Every structure is written in structure tokens, then in C-alpha cells.
Amino acid sequence: MTAVLNGKAALVTGGSRGIGEAVALRLAEDGADVAVTYQHSHDQARAVVKRVEALGRRAVAFQADAGDPEAVTDTVSRVAAEFGRLDVLVNNAAVFPFGPLQDVRPEDFDRVLAVNVRAPFIAAQIAAGHMTEGGRIINIGSCLAGRTPFPGVTLYALSKTALTGLTKGLARDLGPRGITANVIHPGPIDTDMNPADGPGADAQSAYTALGHYGQPADIASTVAHLAGEGGRYITGASIAVDGGVTA
């Protein structure tokens, strides 16, 4: 463990599995105390907490529906109170709608934007009030914001594209305080929600330049770089970790 984040506190939304779990563990390996949120995966969230604690860091898990603005506000405030500070926010929680355009209902639209766009906005807004110089806000987007090579993901692509504008605005608003904001756009990543051996995986691999899926650790490594000293002069950036999907 490098402990480059020793003394820091981080919040990873949707941190009970997949990319969020990998990010939480990597930040803990680098020295941070870590809070994660989850909606349904209580046992998985508790397992992440135990793994963080096994690394000698403090950890906590909060159940929260990212679609509920009051829950988002309350959770960020509780994390800051629990750790006495908040230095790193990773907005990872999201929903992935997939299906024909004509089947998208107004309530689907509202739910996706509430979780994928409004929640990161509110979390960043509240977190910024607790951050000091050196604070980091890192949004997890999608390669589909830069290239949409197949149908059925219009609403998802819309929501993830919005994170680029959010990130650039945050960078300008918070830059004078020494707080950075960046967005990472993953490509196909091997998780239980999108396994590398699942239906359609061969097609997704073919969209990449490298010809294969990435691992959650690939995203976590980039988050760790942005959260550490290496990210101190990076802000407002959109970083593709997508195996060349958008090349």
C-alpha cells in the first residue's frame, strides 16, 4: 500500500460491487477511509466494508436511493460527519436502461436522469461544501457518451453525456478553491452486470481497439491517479478508459 491518500476520506456511490467496489478498495489501499452507498446489495456492501477495514482503514456503508435527492444530500452529509471530512467523491451509482426508443416512457426518462445526472450534481454540490483545497470530484461516465455504435441506449447515452457538461462546470466553479473535477468514460468492463462472457460480449469486444473487455481495476487505477498527487493539475477533463472504443 502506497498510503498516498493517508488521512483522506472518500465516498464512492454504488460502491458495493463492480467498478464501485474496485474503486473503494483501491482508494483504501492508497490510504483513504472509505464510505460506500448501495441500494439493494446490503451483504455485498458489508463485505466491501470488511475488506476496507482489513486494510486498516475506516469504512461505512449507507443505503441510499440515488433517485431520491433528499437521500443523496443526507448521505453525503453523514459521510462528512462520520469521517470529520470529505476529500474525494466518486459518483459511480447509475442505472442502465436498454431497449427500443419507442418503449421509453416519461417515468423512465425521469428516473434515469434522476439517478445518472441529478444525483451526481447534488452529491457534488453538497460534497464541495465539505471539501478544502485538494478535494477531488470524479464522475463515472461511459464510452457511449462519445460513440453510440448500437441502438437501444439513447436514454443512457444522453444521461452519461450530461456528465461531461457537469464536470466542466464543476471544474470552473471549484477550481478557484483548489478542487478538481473530472469524468472517466469506461468502455466494456467485466462486471456481473456486463460479464465478458455474457450475451453480446463478443460484439462489445469487437468495438474496442484492443479486442477485449477491461477490468474494474482499470477504472480504479485511473480514479486513484486523479484522487492522488498525480491528479492535482487535471480538471475539467474527460478521460476514456475504454480499450479504444472511441479511438
Secondary structure, 3 states (H helix, E strand, C coil): CCCCCCCCEEEECCCCCHHHHHHHHHHHHCCCEEEEEECCCHHHHHHHHHHHHHCCCCEEEEECCCCCHHHHHHHHHHHHHHHCCCCEEEECCCCCCCCCHHHCCHHHHHHHHHHHHHHHHHHHHHHHCCCCCCCEEEEECCHHHCCCCCCCCHHHHHHHHHHHHHHHHHHHHHHHHCCEEEEEEECCECCCCCCCCCCCHHHHHHHCCCCCCECHHHHHHHHHHHHCHHHCCCCCCEEEECCCCCC
